Each structure stands twice: as structure tokens, then as C-alpha cells.
Amino acid sequence: MLVKPGESSQQQKVFSATTNVLLLLCAMYSLTYIDRTNVSTASSVFQKDLHLTQTQVGLVFSAFAYPYLVFQIIGGWVSDRFGARMTLTVSAIIWGAATLLTGVAGGLVAILFARVLLGFGEGATFPTATRAMSDWTPPGKRAFAQGLTHSSARLGNALTPPLVALLINRVNWRGSFFVLGLISLAWAVVWAFYFRNDPAKHPGITSRELQLLPNFVACKESEKEVIPWWPLARRMFPVTIVYFCYGWTLWLYLAWIPSFFLHSYRLDLKNSAFYSAGVFFAGVVGNTLGGLVSDRIFALTNDRNKARRNLVVLGFLCSLASMIPLLFLRSLTGAAIFLSLGFLFAEFTIGPMWAIPMDIAPRFSGSASGLMNTGSALAAILSPLVFGFVIDKTGSWNLPFVGSIVLLFLGSILAFWMKPDELLPGASLAVAPSAKPVTS
């Protein structure tokens, strides 16, 4: 066994350094989604104050996604080049400030500016978190880590409607953005203080943990290399397209589900928030199960196609099958059940999907995941706008789900072009870092 100097070979910790880093990332995922989806609940209030149409509200929802799309790739490159500590600290400061600015918006232009700034700040977060997880997570637990962090994002989704509704009732809609912005800034301080790019340099890391992690020295060598953008982009292109198909449904849910319950079933803010929270909580379950099942299948079969790709296909098909009844149902309970099932199965694919960039290009996982997430970011631009436009033109709150059904079916077919079992040449990482021999 290998130990660090001054460390007992029997040393055990309830909350290890790797666990604490994963928990911090889970908190970040929750906060980013709370701050990007808080407008969905608050829109029923600020829409009247700012005199906005449904199409303009859709524009507010999607404005976040323009810089978010651009900074997927840039943010992934920055995280691979400069590390997750600095990148996430700066990102959190920007998105926290943007959330504060949303609370002082006096019109459409001002709130659009705040949402664009939010997208700028959050654009690098998920690729950077993937970079951190590549360094801090054993290869056999990648899908679990991605599933857990993304389930935290869905927990943020589930908490947002009742949380924002409560804050609006206590401190009005502007005050709700002030509170959430300050919490995000506090997270930035904690991350900067606790996290280290190199796990071996963390004062709380144990040799037992280091033995299971990739060699950070080998990882650092990638920073001296030119990222093979063209081969990487070609390998990730099918993954990006499949993730766009998923992202269309994700952003339809995130942007419009509170309003869907509010307008389709004439609920008040409190009850629409309650039903929305139930739908989003199903995503928490789906994310967690998807990550666990994916890693379990990989442990049993050592086959990434079965553990990643096949689960994505299964999740897509079950999700679209769950949405078909929404085109005919008029029951509030039935709509809530099938919306929840559709979201659960869509989110079941997240652990496998976000493990794929680490499988294909672990050395460049930040850039690879950034390329993949451009698919969801592009969907975040288009899906809310299309939903709002269709509602304004037809008055139907059910019709936009047809787009999700079609794209999920398309994604289930295109998923077979993903190759999670084929490592990009020159993109592997060494495992089992060097350490000093045991002295006990």
C-alpha cells in the first residue's frame, strides 16, 4: 500500500476529499440550474410588470443560451488549459452577479442583458466540472459521478418553483433574484478556498484515494499539447447531435412546465410550483438511476456500448412513449404523471451521456464535453422560442410536445453512431499515480 508522508495507513474519513469535491460540484449544479430556471416561475409575475408577450418571455428564456452555446467549447478549452479551480471561481462570480442584475431589470432589454451575462458565466461550468471529475473520480465511477451531479441539477429544478414562489411571496420577484445571487457568490468563495486542481496537493487527500485516481502529472502534460480539435470534433459530432435531441426536451421542460400548469389547468402560482416540483423531482431519480445502472453494466460487461449507448436509446424511447398521452389527456393528475415519466426517462440518459466524453477523450474531457454540450445549448436557444411561438399562434399548450417526441425518436436512431468504446488516439490518461511507499 502507498501512503502520503505523515498519514496512517488505517486513516479513514467519513467525508473524504474526493467526496467533498463531488458534493461541492453537486451544489454547483443545483445552483446553476436554480439561477437559470428561476425566470420560469417568476415570469408569471414579471411578465405583467414588464409588459411582455409570450414570445418575448420565450426570448427571455432563450437569451441565456446564446453565450452559453459559445462558451461550451471556449470554457472546455479554458478548463483543460488553466484548471477547474480558477475557471469555476470566475464563472460563479459572473453568474452570481448576473442573477443580482436580473432583480433590478426595468424592461425587456435590461432583463435580456442579465440573462446573456448569466449564460456567459454558466457556459464553462459543466465542461469544467467534467474536467474536475476526470481528475478527481476513478474511471469506474464516471457515470455515477455524472449522474449524481446532474441529479443535483434536477434537484435544483425541483426546488426552484416552490423556492422562487416562496421568495416572491416574502420579498417580491426582484428580491428572489437578490437572494439567489448572493448564495451563488458564496459558493464561489468556498470553491476557491477548498478545491485544488491537483488532488495530490489537497491537504485532505489520502493515498488510498490517490491510488484510484488518474495521474495528474500525466494530465498536466496535455496542457503542453495542442488539442486535436478536428479529430475530437469528428468523434464528438454524433454525440453532440444526440445531445441536441435530448436538450430540446430538457429546455422545453425547464422553461415552460410551470407556465404549462399555470395556464393549461388554471392553477395559481403556489399549486403550479407544486406540480412542477414533482415533475422535476422525477428527473433527480432518473439521473441517479442512469448513472448507477450505467456503471454497473460497465463493471459486469466491460462494454461501453452496452453501458452508455444502449441506455441512451432505451431512455429516449421510454421518454417519447411517456409523452404521447399528453397530446390527448385533459386530466391534471394524468398530465403530471406522464410529464414526470417523460422527464425521468430523459434524465436516465444523462449519466451515460456525460461519461462518453471522458470515455472517448479523458485527456481532453473538458473540451470534449464542451463540444457535446453545444447540442443542448443550441436546443436551449430554439426550444423555448418555438414553444412560445406555437402557443401565441395556436393557443395550445400540448402541441409543442410533438417536437420532443420526434426528436427523441431521431436521437434514439442516431445514438448508434456514437462510439464510446473507441478511445481517441493520444487522449488516454495514466492511472495509479506515483506515491511514496508505505512506511508503517
C-alpha positions in Angstrom: 0.0 0.0 0.0 1.1 3.6 -0.6 0.7 6.4 1.8 1.5 10.1 2.0 4.1 11.3 4.5 2.6 11.5 8.0 -0.5 9.6 7.1 -1.6 6.4 8.8 -2.4 3.5 6.5 -5.5 2.9 8.6 -6.7 6.5 8.3 -10.4 6.7 7.3 -12.7 9.7 6.8 -16.4 10.0 6.8 -16.2 12.8 4.3 -13.1 12.2 2.2 -11.6 14.9 0.0 -12.9 13.3 -3.2 -16.4 13.1 -1.6 -16.3 16.7 -0.6 -15.3 17.8 -4.1 -18.1 15.8 -5.5 -20.5 17.4 -3.1 -19.3 20.9 -4.0 -19.9 20.1 -7.6 -23.4 18.8 -6.8 -24.1 22.1 -5.1 -22.8 24.0 -8.1 -25.0 22.0 -10.5 -28.1 22.8 -8.3 -27.2 26.5 -8.1 -26.6 26.9 -11.8 -30.0 25.4 -12.6 -31.8 27.3 -10.0 -30.3 30.5 -11.4 -31.1 29.7 -15.0 -34.6 28.4 -14.4 -35.8 30.9 -11.7 -37.3 33.0 -14.5 -39.7 30.2 -15.4 -41.5 30.6 -12.1 -41.0 34.3 -11.8 -42.2 35.0 -15.4 -45.9 34.9 -14.4 -45.1 38.0 -12.2 -42.5 40.0 -14.1 -44.3 39.4 -17.4 -47.0 41.7 -16.2 -44.6 44.2 -14.6 -42.5 44.4 -17.8 -45.5 44.1 -20.2 -44.1 41.2 -22.2 -45.9 38.8 -24.6 -45.4 35.0 -24.5 -43.0 35.2 -27.4 -41.0 37.9 -25.6 -41.0 35.7 -22.5 -39.7 32.8 -24.6 -36.9 35.2 -25.8 -36.0 35.9 -22.2 -35.8 32.2 -21.5 -33.6 31.5 -24.5 -31.3 34.6 -24.3 -29.3 32.8 -21.7 -28.4 30.1 -24.2 -26.6 32.3 -26.9 -23.4 32.9 -24.9 -23.9 29.5 -23.1 -23.6 27.9 -26.5 -20.4 29.8 -27.4 -18.7 29.2 -24.1 -19.2 25.5 -24.1 -16.2 25.0 -26.3 -14.2 28.0 -25.0 -14.9 27.1 -21.4 -13.9 23.5 -22.0 -10.6 24.6 -23.5 -10.0 27.1 -20.6 -10.6 24.4 -18.1 -8.2 22.0 -19.8 -5.6 24.7 -20.1 -5.9 26.6 -16.7 -7.7 24.2 -14.4 -11.1 23.9 -12.8 -10.3 26.0 -9.7 -9.9 29.3 -11.4 -12.4 28.7 -14.2 -15.3 27.8 -11.9 -14.5 30.5 -9.4 -14.6 33.2 -12.1 -17.7 31.6 -13.7 -19.6 31.6 -10.3 -18.8 35.3 -9.7 -20.1 36.2 -13.1 -23.3 34.1 -12.9 -24.0 35.3 -9.4 -23.6 38.9 -10.4 -25.9 38.3 -13.4 -28.6 36.9 -11.1 -28.4 40.0 -9.0 -28.7 42.2 -12.1 -31.9 40.3 -13.1 -33.5 41.6 -9.9 -33.0 45.3 -11.0 -34.1 44.9 -14.6 -36.7 47.6 -15.6 -37.6 46.3 -19.1 -37.1 43.8 -21.8 -33.6 45.0 -22.8 -32.3 45.0 -19.3 -33.5 41.5 -18.4 -32.2 40.2 -21.7 -28.7 41.7 -20.8 -28.8 40.0 -17.4 -29.7 36.7 -19.0 -27.0 36.9 -21.6 -24.5 37.6 -18.8 -25.8 34.6 -16.9 -25.2 32.4 -20.0 -21.6 33.8 -20.2 -21.0 32.9 -16.6 -22.5 29.4 -16.7 -21.2 28.5 -20.2 -18.0 27.0 -18.9 -19.4 25.3 -15.8 -20.3 21.8 -16.9 -17.3 21.2 -19.2 -15.1 22.5 -16.3 -16.9 20.3 -13.8 -16.2 17.3 -16.2 -12.5 18.3 -16.2 -12.5 18.3 -12.4 -14.3 14.9 -12.3 -11.8 13.4 -14.7 -9.0 14.3 -12.2 -10.9 13.6 -9.0 -13.0 10.5 -10.0 -11.9 6.9 -10.5 -12.6 5.7 -14.1 -15.1 3.1 -12.9 -17.3 5.7 -11.2 -17.6 8.3 -14.0 -21.2 7.6 -14.9 -22.2 7.6 -11.2 -20.4 11.0 -10.7 -22.1 12.5 -13.7 -25.5 11.0 -12.8 -25.2 12.3 -9.2 -24.2 15.8 -10.2 -26.9 16.1 -12.8 -29.4 14.7 -10.4 -28.4 17.6 -8.2 -29.2 19.9 -11.1 -32.6 18.3 -11.4 -33.0 18.7 -7.6 -32.3 22.4 -8.2 -35.1 22.3 -10.9 -37.4 20.6 -8.4 -36.7 23.2 -5.7 -36.8 26.2 -7.9 -40.6 26.6 -8.4 -41.6 26.3 -4.7 -38.4 28.2 -3.6 -38.9 31.1 -6.0 -42.7 31.2 -5.3 -41.9 31.4 -1.6 -39.3 34.2 -2.1 -41.7 36.1 -4.3 -44.3 36.0 -1.6 -41.8 37.1 1.0 -39.6 39.6 -0.8 -41.2 40.0 -4.3 -39.8 38.7 -7.6 -36.8 41.2 -7.6 -35.8 40.1 -4.1 -35.8 36.5 -5.1 -33.1 37.1 -7.6 -31.0 39.1 -5.0 -31.1 36.1 -2.5 -30.2 33.5 -5.1 -27.4 35.7 -6.5 -25.8 36.1 -3.1 -25.9 32.3 -2.5 -24.0 31.7 -5.8 -21.3 34.2 -4.8 -20.9 32.4 -1.5 -20.3 29.1 -3.4 -17.5 30.8 -5.4 -15.7 31.7 -2.2 -16.0 28.1 -0.8 -14.8 26.5 -4.1 -11.8 28.8 -4.4 -10.8 28.1 -0.8 -11.3 24.3 -0.9 -10.5 22.9 -4.3 -7.1 22.1 -5.8 -6.5 21.2 -9.5 -4.0 18.5 -8.5 -5.7 16.1 -6.0 -2.2 15.2 -4.6 -1.8 18.8 -3.4 -5.0 18.8 -1.4 -4.3 18.8 2.3 -7.1 16.3 3.0 -6.4 13.8 0.3 -5.3 10.3 1.3 -3.0 7.9 -0.5 -5.9 5.4 -0.6 -7.8 7.9 -2.7 -4.8 8.8 -4.9 -4.2 5.2 -5.8 -7.6 5.1 -7.6 -7.3 8.4 -9.4 -5.7 9.2 -12.8 -2.1 10.5 -12.7 -2.5 14.3 -12.6 1.1 14.8 -13.8 0.2 12.9 -17.0 -2.9 15.1 -17.2 -0.8 18.2 -17.0 1.2 17.1 -20.0 -1.9 17.6 -22.1 -1.7 21.3 -21.3 1.6 21.5 -23.3 -0.1 19.9 -26.3 -2.3 21.3 -29.0 -5.8 20.0 -28.6 -6.6 17.9 -31.7 -9.8 19.9 -32.4 -10.7 18.4 -35.8 -10.3 14.7 -34.8 -12.0 15.5 -31.5 -14.9 17.3 -33.2 -15.4 14.5 -35.7 -15.6 11.9 -32.9 -17.9 14.0 -30.8 -20.2 15.2 -33.6 -22.7 12.2 -33.3 -22.7 12.6 -29.6 -23.5 16.4 -30.0 -26.4 15.7 -32.3 -27.9 13.1 -29.9 -27.5 15.5 -27.0 -29.3 18.2 -29.0 -32.3 15.8 -29.3 -32.2 15.4 -25.5 -31.7 19.1 -24.9 -34.8 20.0 -26.9 -37.0 18.2 -24.3 -34.9 19.4 -21.4 -35.3 23.1 -22.2 -39.0 22.7 -23.1 -39.5 21.3 -19.5 -37.2 23.8 -17.8 -38.6 26.9 -19.5 -42.3 26.1 -19.7 -43.5 23.5 -17.3 -44.5 26.0 -14.5 -46.4 28.1 -17.1 -47.9 24.9 -18.6 -49.6 24.0 -15.3 -50.5 27.6 -14.6 -52.3 28.2 -17.9 -53.4 24.8 -19.1 -55.1 23.9 -15.8 -55.8 27.4 -14.4 -53.6 26.9 -11.3 -52.3 29.6 -9.1 -48.6 30.2 -8.6 -48.3 28.0 -5.5 -50.1 25.0 -7.0 -48.3 25.2 -10.3 -45.0 25.4 -8.4 -46.0 22.2 -6.5 -46.8 20.2 -9.6 -43.7 21.5 -11.4 -41.5 20.4 -8.5 -43.0 16.9 -8.7 -42.1 16.7 -12.4 -38.5 17.9 -11.8 -38.0 15.6 -8.9 -38.6 12.7 -11.2 -35.5 13.9 -13.0 -33.5 13.5 -9.8 -34.5 9.9 -9.7 -33.8 9.4 -13.4 -30.3 10.9 -13.2 -29.3 8.9 -10.2 -30.6 5.6 -11.6 -29.0 6.2 -15.0 -25.5 6.7 -13.5 -25.7 3.7 -11.2 -27.1 1.4 -13.9 -24.5 2.5 -16.5 -21.5 1.9 -14.2 -23.0 -1.4 -13.0 -23.4 -2.6 -16.6 -19.9 -1.5 -17.4 -18.5 -3.3 -14.4 -20.2 -6.5 -15.4 -19.6 -6.4 -19.2 -16.6 -4.0 -19.7 -18.6 -2.9 -22.7 -19.2 0.8 -23.1 -21.6 0.4 -25.9 -24.0 -1.5 -23.6 -23.3 0.7 -20.6 -23.6 4.1 -22.4 -25.2 3.9 -25.9 -27.8 1.3 -25.3 -29.1 3.0 -22.1 -29.4 6.3 -24.1 -31.5 4.5 -26.7 -33.7 2.9 -24.0 -34.2 6.2 -22.2 -35.1 8.1 -25.3 -37.7 5.5 -26.4 -39.3 5.3 -23.0 -39.4 9.1 -22.7 -41.2 9.7 -26.0 -43.6 6.9 -25.3 -44.5 8.7 -22.0 -45.2 12.0 -23.8 -47.6 10.7 -26.4 -50.6 10.6 -23.9 -50.0 14.3 -23.3 -51.5 15.0 -26.7 -54.8 13.6 -25.6 -55.0 13.9 -21.9 -57.1 16.6 -20.2 -56.6 15.4 -16.6 -54.3 17.3 -14.4 -53.2 14.2 -12.5 -52.6 12.3 -15.7 -50.6 15.1 -17.2 -48.4 15.3 -14.1 -47.8 11.6 -14.1 -46.8 11.3 -17.8 -44.8 14.5 -17.7 -42.9 13.1 -14.8 -42.3 9.7 -16.5 -41.1 11.5 -19.7 -38.7 13.6 -17.7 -37.5 10.6 -15.6 -36.6 8.6 -18.7 -35.0 11.5 -20.5 -32.8 12.2 -17.5 -31.9 8.5 -17.2 -29.6 9.1 -20.2 -27.6 11.8 -18.6 -25.1 9.7 -16.6 -24.2 7.6 -19.7 -24.1 10.7 -22.0 -21.7 12.7 -19.8 -19.5 9.7 -19.3 -19.0 9.4 -23.0 -16.6 12.4 -23.4 -14.5 11.0 -20.5 -14.5 7.6 -22.3 -13.6 8.9 -25.7 -11.1 11.6 -24.7 -10.2 11.6 -21.0 -7.2 13.8 -21.5 -9.3 16.4 -23.2 -12.5 15.8 -21.4 -13.3 19.4 -20.8 -13.1 20.3 -24.5 -14.9 17.0 -25.5 -17.8 17.6 -23.1 -17.9 21.3 -24.2 -18.4 20.1 -27.8 -21.2 17.7 -26.7 -23.0 20.3 -24.6 -23.2 22.7 -27.6 -26.0 20.4 -28.7 -28.1 21.2 -25.5 -27.1 24.8 -25.7 -28.4 25.2 -29.2 -31.6 23.4 -28.1 -31.8 25.9 -25.3 -32.0 28.7 -27.9 -34.5 27.1 -30.2 -36.9 25.1 -27.9 -38.2 27.9 -25.7 -38.7 30.2 -28.7 -40.6 27.6 -30.7 -42.8 26.7 -27.7 -43.7 30.3 -27.1 -44.3 31.0 -30.8 -46.6 27.9 -31.1 -48.6 29.0 -28.0 -49.1 32.5 -29.3 -50.2 31.2 -32.8 -52.3 28.2 -31.7 -53.2 28.7 -28.1 -52.3 25.0 -27.5 -50.0 24.1 -24.6 -49.9 20.5 -25.7 -48.9 20.8 -29.3 -45.2 21.7 -28.7 -44.6 18.2 -27.2 -44.8 16.8 -30.7 -41.4 18.2 -31.4 -39.9 16.4 -28.4 -41.4 13.1 -29.5 -40.0 13.4 -33.0 -36.5 14.5 -31.8 -36.3 11.8 -29.2 -37.1 9.2 -31.8 -34.5 10.6 -34.1 -31.9 10.7 -31.3 -32.5 7.0 -30.5 -31.6 6.2 -34.1 -28.5 8.5 -34.3 -27.2 7.1 -31.0 -25.9 4.1 -32.8 -23.3 6.4 -34.5 -21.8 7.2 -31.1 -18.6 5.2 -30.4 -18.0 5.3 -26.6 -15.9 2.2 -26.8 -13.3 3.7 -29.2 -10.7 5.9 -27.4 -9.5 8.9 -29.4 -5.8 8.2 -30.2 -3.5 10.1 -27.9 -6.3 11.1 -25.5 -5.8 8.5 -22.7 -4.6 9.2 -19.1 -2.3 7.2 -17.0 -3.8 5.6 -13.9 -2.3 4.9 -10.5 -0.1 8.0 -9.7 3.3 7.6 -8.2 3.5 7.9 -4.5 5.9 7.1 -1.7 6.0 3.5 -0.4 4.3 2.6 2.8 6.3 3.3 5.9 4.1 1.7 8.5 
